[in-house]
Amino acid sequence: MRKILTLPLIVILAIGIFLSGCAPTPPPAPPTPEKPVGPTGDPIKFGAVLPLADITGKQASKAMQLAVKEINAAGGVLGRPLEVVIADDEAKGEKGAAAIDKLATVDNVYAFIGGMSSGVHMAQLPVLKKYAKPTVWIGAAASAVIETPMAEQPWYFHLHPWDYQQTGGYIDGFKEIVAKNPQIQLKKWFIGYEEGAFGTAGWRGFQTLWPEQGWEVQGASFKSALLGGGDYRAALRQAKDYKPDAYLWLGYDADALPMLEQAKEIGFAPPMFIGAPPGWPADFGNSPLAEGVSLFGMWAPSLKEVSAASKHFWEAYNAEFKEAPATYFAPLGYTNVYVLANAINKAGSLDQDKVIAALNATRYDSPVGETLTIAPSRTLKTQGFTKQKILQWQKGVQQVIWPFDVSTAELAYPFPAWDKR
């Protein structure tokens, strides 16, 4: 016999069916997040030529790669990935010229960047003119051999101050320092200069401009350790006999410590001891010989305290490479990549005329501590920065002495005696 369900059971089933129909519908599964879209397509290549055995080249190349990483993370150039192909010029003209040829013909780069030595760049000029690609150069300050030959090349941009611009800035700076500190005397100078294009061009500038200020000047050449030299005693003895208010040497980072060691050896400690290499050894500030050495440069680590762009660069470089940038060619190399990449993005294409127009309209807040714009120099219509800063090593740190609006310390004067440190 078929069983008949009782009333209570029917009621229970009915209530269960009703309640199940009223239960909330579970929410749909969240959509799988889309991966961020990065730059795609063939890379746009910049070709950089640098002296990779010198700290200027080592750190400029790293800073360029940092800029590339940031630019690609932000979408690249024209939506395409940016790549910098780096070649070593070995501080030799023939190597630098060959590097330009290879970058143009083998690597097929869109533009050329980098640079340091004027002597190397002299050999590169004919090759650069052959290809006539956009070129944004951060080195080579010898105006007599670089500026005039490139004056009529609209695709050539030069960011580093020329030798005469640097010297003019030093004159302004030292006059302002003396006006602020009357106890400082800077009327008698001795210049030690490396015998290559960089040093001799600088020496000629001092010979012309220093007497115009009523300042006496003498000088002597030396062979840089970067180029196989390293004995500075003859020049230093001449300087000691001259008894200058200030001794200034023009050379490279490889000359810095042996120059001071030999000055100490012969007992030469002038009231101001000034070095003017493009870069300094990374650990130079750790040496007791460094204390009180004044220097010229476009940047110092202490600028991170007064410049947001410099602070960002400092922190990003340290995080990326686990070392501190020690030469102004590091922020200059970073600037080098950004200026050209920004111009291409602004132009909206790789059309060379449009990119050149965008480069001429550059306004870039650079980590060197000032806004970069492009304006004419004596003969070149496409010059960038126009002066350097006067700095001083104090307790292992490069402090900015002048310009006063970005100063981070007062000048320590006089240069301490060797037995007082």
Secondary structure, 3 states (H helix, E strand, C coil): CCCCCCHHHHHHHHHHHHHHHHCCCCCCCCCCCCCCCCCCCCCEEEEEEECCCCHHHHHHHHHHHHHHHHHHHCCCECCECEEEEEEECCCCHHHHHHHHHHHHHCCCCCEEEECCCHHHHHHHHHHHHHHCCCEEECCCCCHHHHCCCCCCCCCEEECCCCHHHHHHHHHHHHHHHHHHCCCCCCCEEEEEEECCHHHHHHHHHHHHHHHHCCCEEEEEEECCHHHCCCCCHHHHHHHHHHCCCEEEEECCHHHHHHHHHHHHHCCCCCCEEEECCCCCCCCHHHCHHHCCCEEEECCCHHHHHCCHHHHHHHHHHHHHHCCCCCCCHHHHHHHHHHHHHHHHHHHCCCCHHHHHHHHHCCEEECCCCCEEECECCCCCCCECCCCCEEEEEECCEEEEEECHHHCCCCCCCCCCCHHHC
